[in-house]
Amino acid sequence: LGGIESHAPRINVARAPGLWQHVNVLFSAPRFDNSGGQITTAEFVRVAINGVVVQEGVTPPAVSPSAVGADAVARGPLVVRGDAGGVAFRRVKYRLLDAGPARVERTSFTYYRGDFGWEMPDTSNLQAVAEGPTDIITSTLADTTNRFALRFEGDLLIPSTGPYLHEITSTGQFTLVIDGRVVVDISSPEVAAVGDVPRRVATINLTAGRHSFVLTYARGRWHSALSALGWYVSGPASIRARLTAPDSDPEAVFAEYKIEPRDGPRLQRNFVRFGEGKRTHAISVGYPGGNHYAYDLATGALLYVWRGRFIDTSTMWFSRGQDQSAAPRGSTMGFSGKPLLGRVIRSRGYSIDKDGNPVYEYDVGDELNVTDAIKPDETGRYFVRTLTLRGTAAEGTAIVLAEGGDIREVSDGVFVVADGKYYIEVQPGGAMVDRSGAQARLVTTVPAGSAQTQVAYALVW
């Protein structure tokens, strides 16, 4: 899924057959001059499958055989083919980005040196050591990583009138001023982070045409060794534009913190962002085949599974590693995060089996001991989870295999969960759907008084 003519996707993040896939395509149509001559070719700027970019900058070799006509055109209908097997589509949306991207012109810079701390300095108190015109906005114009400030000013060209989102990522102090008004600074809302680098955002209404801007970036004596600055602008009819140079972007400097499993399972203890908070007693487990998961040892809960690349640990190892969470780098599937037996557990840690897989162990009260083994199936396409319960189970003890959304049994022992997001496969008759509460649950009952019970199921997505 995600192939374009002779271009295979860079990674396979497709869900299992019968489950909904989310597709996001950014396509640039060919352009023509006034006489009808073609001046640019069509391009798939970006294709994302289930939230993961699988194609970028791909020029199709020819007009698609599904096209209405044989020649390239500037605009045409969206054509869907259905001759390659059963397929369904839903919630198809599009947005026409015909205004062009925002850009900067007539840009100049001033480079200052001086001694200051965390604060944004008054540049009038610093020594200007270089200045002049520049074709790029980049933190690399400074020949040091601390005790400096860069001031960029010029014209911001807006293609059409409307609200424009400005995003700034920075490892220092910064202020963005447009038409004399402060738009974004270190106090603006933070919506995401690259490593430990905050992304601050603000939206303002701008008219089409030229606007003056001043972007000041400063790093004092206490800032970390990494200097990075990114500025991105997107509007209602324009593609998101990066106005800073690629080598200045924080995303470009964190490659060394992205880890992958090689010859077998890769285990990484870390915090995991989950819901509105963090799970602090968690582990991420990755496999060379591209399927991975995150597990909470404090609750015995599976938090996420994902397909694609493993994790980004930049918030753990860059600078002071204050966030300490590892971010999945693939298409994630989240779960309830609740204990399977609905009770508080007492973790006994985990052991490693002969194939390098972790096997978790915990107690539920004084009566049950549980081992929890999660490993890929023989094909590596999904996970098999095996729970072994030892002790005395009380009457009505149940294991919740899945919770939330619509749960339907589509064949004997095969349940589709959460409106077609994933499957749970058990032995026929091994589980039932409980709709007595606020959310549907897929449960299996543990025989009362049993000395040892084993429950196994496959998680397919």
C-alpha positions as CSV (number, residue, x, y, z in Angstrom):
1,L,0.0,0.0,0.0
2,G,1.4,3.4,-1.0
3,G,3.2,2.4,-4.2
4,I,3.3,4.9,-7.1
5,E,3.8,3.2,-10.5
6,S,7.4,1.9,-10.3
7,H,8.1,3.5,-6.9
8,A,7.7,1.2,-3.9
9,P,6.8,2.7,-0.5
10,R,9.8,3.3,1.7
11,I,8.3,1.2,4.4
12,N,5.2,-1.0,4.8
13,V,2.8,0.4,7.4
14,A,-0.4,-1.1,5.9
15,R,-3.0,-2.5,8.2
16,A,-4.4,-6.0,7.8
17,P,-6.9,-6.8,5.0
18,G,-10.4,-5.8,6.0
19,L,-9.3,-2.9,8.3
20,W,-9.6,0.8,7.4
21,Q,-6.4,2.5,6.2
22,H,-5.9,6.2,6.4
23,V,-4.4,7.8,3.3
24,N,-3.2,11.4,3.1
25,V,-1.8,12.6,-0.3
26,L,-0.2,15.9,-1.2
27,F,-0.2,16.2,-5.0
28,S,1.2,19.0,-7.1
29,A,-0.5,19.1,-10.6
30,P,1.5,20.0,-13.7
31,R,1.6,23.6,-14.7
32,F,1.3,25.1,-18.1
33,D,2.2,28.5,-19.7
34,N,-0.2,30.8,-21.5
35,S,0.3,28.9,-24.8
36,G,-0.5,25.6,-23.3
37,G,3.1,24.4,-23.1
38,Q,3.8,22.2,-20.0
39,I,6.4,23.9,-17.7
40,T,6.4,21.5,-14.7
41,T,5.5,17.8,-14.3
42,A,3.1,16.3,-11.8
43,E,4.6,15.4,-8.5
44,F,3.4,13.4,-5.4
45,V,4.9,15.8,-2.9
46,R,4.1,13.5,0.0
47,V,2.1,10.3,0.6
48,A,1.3,9.2,4.1
49,I,-0.3,5.8,5.0
50,N,-1.8,5.5,8.5
51,G,0.1,8.6,9.6
52,V,3.6,7.6,8.3
53,V,5.2,9.2,5.3
54,V,6.0,6.5,2.7
55,Q,6.7,8.6,-0.4
56,E,8.1,12.0,-1.0
57,G,9.0,14.0,-4.1
58,V,7.9,11.2,-6.6
59,T,7.3,12.2,-10.2
60,P,5.0,9.6,-11.9
61,P,6.6,8.3,-15.2
62,A,3.4,8.9,-17.2
63,V,-0.2,9.8,-17.1
64,S,-2.1,7.2,-15.1
65,P,-4.0,4.7,-17.1
66,S,-7.0,5.5,-15.0
67,A,-7.0,9.2,-16.1
68,V,-10.0,10.6,-18.0
69,G,-7.7,11.6,-20.9
70,A,-4.4,10.6,-22.3
71,D,-2.7,14.0,-21.8
72,A,-1.5,15.8,-18.7
73,V,-3.9,18.5,-17.5
74,A,-3.7,21.2,-14.8
75,R,-6.9,20.1,-13.1
76,G,-9.2,17.0,-13.4
77,P,-11.4,14.7,-11.4
78,L,-10.4,12.4,-8.6
79,V,-10.6,8.9,-10.2
80,V,-10.9,5.7,-8.0
81,R,-10.1,2.3,-9.5
82,G,-11.8,-0.8,-8.2
83,D,-10.6,-3.5,-10.5
84,A,-7.8,-4.9,-8.3
85,G,-10.0,-6.7,-5.8
86,G,-12.5,-5.8,-3.1
87,V,-12.0,-2.3,-1.8
88,A,-14.1,0.3,0.0
89,F,-13.7,4.1,0.5
90,R,-15.2,6.4,3.1
91,R,-14.8,10.0,4.4
92,V,-13.0,11.2,1.3
93,K,-12.0,14.9,1.7
94,Y,-9.9,17.3,-0.3
95,R,-8.5,20.8,-0.1
96,L,-7.3,22.8,-3.0
97,L,-3.9,24.5,-2.3
98,D,-3.7,26.7,-5.3
99,A,-2.4,29.9,-3.8
100,G,1.3,28.9,-3.6
101,P,3.5,28.8,-0.5
102,A,4.5,31.7,1.6
103,R,8.1,32.8,1.1
104,V,10.7,35.4,2.2
105,E,12.6,38.0,0.1
106,R,15.1,40.8,0.5
107,T,16.4,39.1,3.7
108,S,19.4,40.5,5.6
109,F,21.0,39.4,8.9
110,T,23.0,40.8,11.7
111,Y,25.3,38.6,13.9
112,Y,25.9,39.7,17.5
113,R,28.3,38.4,20.1
114,G,28.0,39.0,23.9
115,D,27.7,37.5,27.3
116,F,24.2,36.8,28.7
117,G,22.2,34.0,30.3
118,W,18.8,32.4,29.5
119,E,17.0,35.7,28.7
120,M,16.5,37.3,25.3
121,P,19.2,40.0,25.2
122,D,18.9,43.6,24.1
123,T,20.9,43.5,20.9
124,S,21.9,47.1,21.4
125,N,24.1,45.9,24.2
126,L,25.8,43.3,22.0
127,Q,28.6,43.7,19.5
128,A,27.6,43.3,15.9
129,V,30.4,41.2,14.3
130,A,28.8,40.5,10.8
131,E,25.9,41.7,8.7
132,G,24.6,41.7,5.2
133,P,22.1,40.1,2.8
134,T,21.4,36.4,3.0
135,D,19.5,34.0,0.8
136,I,18.7,31.7,3.7
137,I,17.6,31.9,7.3
138,T,19.7,29.5,9.3
139,S,21.3,29.2,12.8
140,T,24.5,28.1,11.1
141,L,25.4,31.7,10.2
142,A,26.8,31.9,13.8
143,D,30.3,30.4,14.2
144,T,29.6,29.4,17.8
145,T,26.8,27.7,19.7
146,N,26.5,30.0,22.7
147,R,26.7,33.7,23.6
148,F,25.3,35.1,20.3
149,A,22.2,36.5,18.7
150,L,21.1,36.5,15.0
151,R,18.6,39.0,13.7
152,F,16.9,38.4,10.4
153,E,14.7,40.9,8.7
154,G,13.1,41.2,5.3
155,D,9.8,40.7,3.5
156,L,7.3,37.9,4.0
157,L,5.2,37.3,0.9
158,I,1.7,36.0,1.6
159,P,-0.1,34.4,-1.4
160,S,-3.7,35.0,-0.4
161,T,-5.6,36.7,2.4
162,G,-6.5,34.6,5.4
163,P,-5.4,33.1,8.7
164,Y,-1.7,31.8,8.7
165,L,-0.2,29.4,11.2
166,H,3.4,30.2,12.2
167,E,5.4,27.5,13.9
168,I,8.8,28.2,15.5
169,T,11.2,25.4,16.8
170,S,14.2,26.7,18.6
171,T,16.9,25.7,21.0
172,G,17.3,29.2,22.3
173,Q,15.4,32.4,22.8
174,F,13.5,33.8,19.9
175,T,11.0,36.5,18.8
176,L,9.1,36.7,15.5
177,V,7.7,40.2,14.7
178,I,5.5,40.8,11.6
179,D,4.5,44.3,10.7
180,G,5.7,45.5,14.0
181,R,3.7,43.0,16.1
182,V,5.1,40.2,18.1
183,V,3.6,37.0,16.7
184,V,5.5,34.1,18.3
185,D,8.0,34.0,21.1
186,I,9.1,31.7,23.9
187,S,5.8,32.3,25.8
188,S,3.6,31.2,22.9
189,P,1.6,27.9,23.2
190,E,3.6,24.7,22.7
191,V,1.9,22.1,20.7
192,A,4.6,19.5,20.1
193,A,8.3,18.9,20.4
194,V,11.2,17.6,18.4
195,G,13.4,15.9,21.0
196,D,13.5,18.5,23.8
197,V,13.0,21.3,21.3
198,P,9.6,23.0,21.8
199,R,7.4,24.0,18.9
200,R,5.7,27.3,19.6
201,V,2.7,28.4,17.4
202,A,0.4,31.3,16.7
203,T,-2.2,32.1,14.0
204,I,-2.7,35.6,12.6
205,N,-4.7,37.0,9.8
206,L,-2.6,38.4,6.9
207,T,-3.5,40.0,3.7
208,A,-2.1,39.0,0.4
209,G,1.2,40.7,-0.4
210,R,4.3,41.9,1.4
211,H,4.7,42.1,5.1
212,S,7.9,43.1,7.0
213,F,9.3,40.6,9.5
214,V,12.0,40.5,12.1
215,L,13.1,37.1,13.5
216,T,15.6,37.3,16.4
217,Y,17.3,34.1,17.7
218,A,19.7,34.1,20.7
219,R,21.6,31.6,22.8
220,G,23.2,32.5,26.1
221,R,26.0,30.9,28.1
222,W,23.7,28.3,29.6
223,H,22.1,26.9,26.5
224,S,23.0,23.3,25.4
225,A,25.5,22.5,22.7
226,L,22.9,22.1,19.9
227,S,21.9,25.2,18.0
228,A,18.8,24.9,15.8
229,L,16.0,27.1,14.5
230,G,13.0,26.3,12.3
231,W,10.2,28.6,10.9
232,Y,7.2,27.1,9.1
233,V,4.1,29.0,7.7
234,S,0.9,27.5,6.3
235,G,-2.3,29.2,5.2
236,P,-5.9,28.2,4.1
237,A,-4.9,27.7,0.4
238,S,-1.1,27.2,0.6
239,I,1.1,24.3,1.4
240,R,3.1,24.4,4.7
241,A,6.4,26.1,3.8
242,R,9.7,25.8,5.7
243,L,11.3,29.3,5.6
244,T,14.5,28.2,7.3
245,A,17.3,26.2,5.8
246,P,17.2,22.4,6.2
247,D,20.5,22.3,8.1
248,S,19.0,24.7,10.7
249,D,16.0,22.5,11.4
250,P,16.0,20.7,14.8
251,E,14.6,17.5,13.1
252,A,17.8,17.2,11.0
253,V,20.1,17.0,14.0
254,F,18.3,14.2,16.0
255,A,19.0,11.3,13.6
256,E,21.5,9.7,16.0
257,Y,18.8,9.3,18.6
258,K,16.6,7.1,16.4
259,I,17.2,3.5,17.2
260,E,16.2,0.3,15.3
261,P,16.3,-3.4,16.2
262,R,18.8,-5.4,14.1
263,D,19.3,-9.1,14.8
264,G,16.5,-9.7,17.3
265,P,14.2,-8.0,19.8
266,R,15.4,-4.6,21.0
267,L,14.3,-3.6,24.5
268,Q,14.3,0.1,25.7
269,R,13.2,1.1,29.2
270,N,11.6,4.6,28.9
271,F,8.7,6.8,29.8
272,V,5.7,6.6,27.4
273,R,3.3,9.4,26.7
274,F,-0.2,8.0,27.1
275,G,-3.4,10.0,27.2
276,E,-2.8,13.3,29.1
277,G,0.2,12.0,31.0
278,K,3.2,9.6,31.0
279,R,3.6,6.0,32.0
280,T,6.9,6.0,33.9
281,H,7.4,2.2,34.4
282,A,7.3,1.4,30.7
283,I,9.3,-0.5,28.1
284,S,9.4,-0.3,24.3
285,V,10.1,-3.6,22.5
286,G,11.0,-3.6,18.8
287,Y,11.5,-6.3,16.2
288,P,13.5,-6.4,12.9
289,G,10.3,-7.3,11.0
290,G,8.8,-3.8,11.8
291,N,6.2,-4.6,14.4
292,H,6.7,-3.1,17.9
293,Y,4.9,-2.4,21.1
294,A,5.0,-0.4,24.4
295,Y,4.1,-2.0,27.7
296,D,3.4,-0.6,31.2
297,L,4.9,-2.7,33.9
298,A,3.0,-0.9,36.6
299,T,-0.4,-2.0,35.3
300,G,0.5,-5.0,33.1
301,A,-1.2,-3.1,30.2
302,L,-0.3,-3.1,26.5
303,L,-0.2,0.7,25.6
304,Y,0.6,0.8,21.9
305,V,1.5,-1.4,19.0
306,W,2.9,0.1,15.8
307,R,4.2,-0.8,12.4
308,G,7.2,0.9,10.8
309,R,10.3,2.2,12.4
310,F,11.1,1.7,16.1
311,I,11.6,4.7,18.4
312,D,13.0,8.2,18.7
313,T,14.9,8.6,22.0
314,S,16.1,12.1,21.6
315,T,14.0,13.3,24.6
316,M,15.9,10.8,26.7
317,W,19.5,11.4,25.6
318,F,19.7,14.9,24.1
319,S,20.9,17.6,26.5
320,R,19.5,16.7,30.0
321,G,16.9,14.3,28.6
322,Q,14.2,16.0,30.7
323,D,11.2,14.4,29.1
324,Q,12.6,10.9,29.2
325,S,9.9,9.5,26.8
326,A,10.6,7.5,23.7
327,A,8.3,8.3,20.7
328,P,7.1,5.5,18.3
329,R,8.2,6.2,14.7
330,G,5.5,4.2,13.0
331,S,1.8,3.9,12.6
332,T,0.5,3.5,16.2
333,M,-2.5,1.7,17.6
334,G,-3.5,2.7,21.1
335,F,-5.4,0.7,23.7
336,S,-7.2,1.4,27.0
337,G,-4.1,1.2,29.2
338,K,-6.1,-0.6,31.9
339,P,-5.1,-3.8,33.8
340,L,-6.4,-6.9,32.0
341,L,-8.0,-8.2,35.1
342,G,-9.3,-4.9,36.2
343,R,-7.3,-4.8,39.5
344,V,-4.2,-3.3,40.8
345,I,-1.1,-5.4,40.2
346,R,2.2,-5.9,42.0
347,S,4.9,-6.2,39.3
348,R,7.7,-8.8,39.6
349,G,9.6,-7.4,36.6
350,Y,10.4,-9.5,33.6
351,S,12.7,-12.3,32.4
352,I,14.0,-12.9,28.9
353,D,13.1,-16.1,27.0
354,K,15.5,-18.0,24.7
355,D,14.6,-15.9,21.7
356,G,15.2,-12.6,23.5
357,N,11.5,-11.7,24.2
358,P,10.6,-10.2,27.5
359,V,8.2,-12.2,29.7
360,Y,6.4,-10.1,32.3
361,E,5.3,-11.3,35.7
362,Y,3.0,-9.8,38.3
363,D,0.7,-10.7,41.2
364,V,-3.0,-9.8,41.5
365,G,-3.7,-9.7,45.2
366,D,-2.4,-12.7,47.1
367,E,-4.3,-15.3,45.1
368,L,-3.0,-15.0,41.5
369,N,0.3,-14.9,39.8
370,V,0.4,-13.9,36.1
371,T,3.0,-14.3,33.4
372,D,2.4,-12.3,30.3
373,A,4.3,-13.1,27.1
374,I,4.0,-11.0,23.9
375,K,5.9,-12.1,20.8
376,P,5.5,-12.0,17.0
377,D,3.8,-14.8,15.2
378,E,5.8,-17.1,12.8
379,T,5.2,-14.6,9.9
380,G,6.1,-11.6,12.0
381,R,2.9,-9.8,10.9
382,Y,1.1,-9.7,14.2
383,F,1.5,-10.4,17.9
384,V,0.5,-13.4,20.0
385,R,-0.1,-12.7,23.6
386,T,-0.2,-15.6,26.1
387,L,-1.3,-15.1,29.7
388,T,-0.6,-17.8,32.3
389,L,-2.5,-17.5,35.6
390,R,-1.4,-19.6,38.6
391,G,-3.3,-19.7,42.0
392,T,-6.9,-19.5,42.9
393,A,-9.3,-17.5,40.7
394,A,-12.4,-16.1,42.4
395,E,-15.8,-16.6,40.9
396,G,-16.4,-14.3,38.0
397,T,-12.7,-13.5,37.3
398,A,-12.5,-12.2,33.8
399,I,-9.8,-11.0,31.4
400,V,-10.6,-8.0,29.3
401,L,-9.0,-8.6,25.9
402,A,-10.3,-5.4,24.2
403,E,-12.4,-2.4,25.1
404,G,-14.0,0.6,23.3
405,G,-15.9,1.3,20.2
406,D,-17.9,-1.3,18.3
407,I,-16.8,-4.9,18.7
408,R,-18.2,-7.5,16.4
409,E,-17.5,-11.2,15.8
410,V,-16.9,-11.5,12.0
411,S,-16.1,-15.3,12.1
412,D,-15.7,-18.0,14.7
413,G,-13.3,-16.6,17.3
414,V,-12.4,-13.5,15.2
415,F,-13.5,-10.1,16.4
416,V,-13.1,-6.7,14.8
417,V,-12.6,-4.0,17.3
418,A,-13.0,-0.2,17.5
419,D,-14.8,0.4,14.2
420,G,-12.4,-1.7,12.2
421,K,-9.1,-0.7,13.7
422,Y,-7.8,-4.1,14.6
423,Y,-8.7,-7.8,15.1
424,I,-8.6,-10.1,18.1
425,E,-8.4,-13.8,17.4
426,V,-9.1,-16.4,20.0
427,Q,-10.1,-20.1,20.0
428,P,-13.8,-20.4,18.8
429,G,-16.0,-19.8,21.8
430,G,-13.1,-18.4,23.8
431,A,-14.4,-14.9,24.3
432,M,-17.7,-12.9,24.3
433,V,-18.7,-9.3,23.8
434,D,-20.0,-7.6,27.0
435,R,-22.2,-4.6,26.2
436,S,-23.5,-4.1,29.8
437,G,-21.3,-1.1,30.5
438,A,-20.7,2.3,28.9
439,Q,-18.2,0.7,26.4
440,A,-18.3,-2.7,24.7
441,R,-15.7,-5.1,26.1
442,L,-14.3,-8.4,24.7
443,V,-13.9,-10.7,27.7
444,T,-12.9,-14.2,28.5
445,T,-13.8,-15.9,31.9
446,V,-11.3,-17.6,34.1
447,P,-12.6,-20.9,35.7
448,A,-13.2,-20.3,39.4
449,G,-10.8,-22.1,41.7
450,S,-8.5,-23.3,38.9
451,A,-4.9,-23.9,39.8
452,Q,-3.5,-22.9,36.4
453,T,-5.2,-21.3,33.4
454,Q,-3.7,-20.2,30.1
455,V,-5.3,-17.6,27.8
456,A,-3.9,-16.9,24.4
457,Y,-5.0,-14.5,21.7
458,A,-3.6,-12.9,18.5
459,L,-3.6,-9.2,18.0
460,V,-3.8,-8.4,14.3
461,W,-3.8,-4.9,12.8
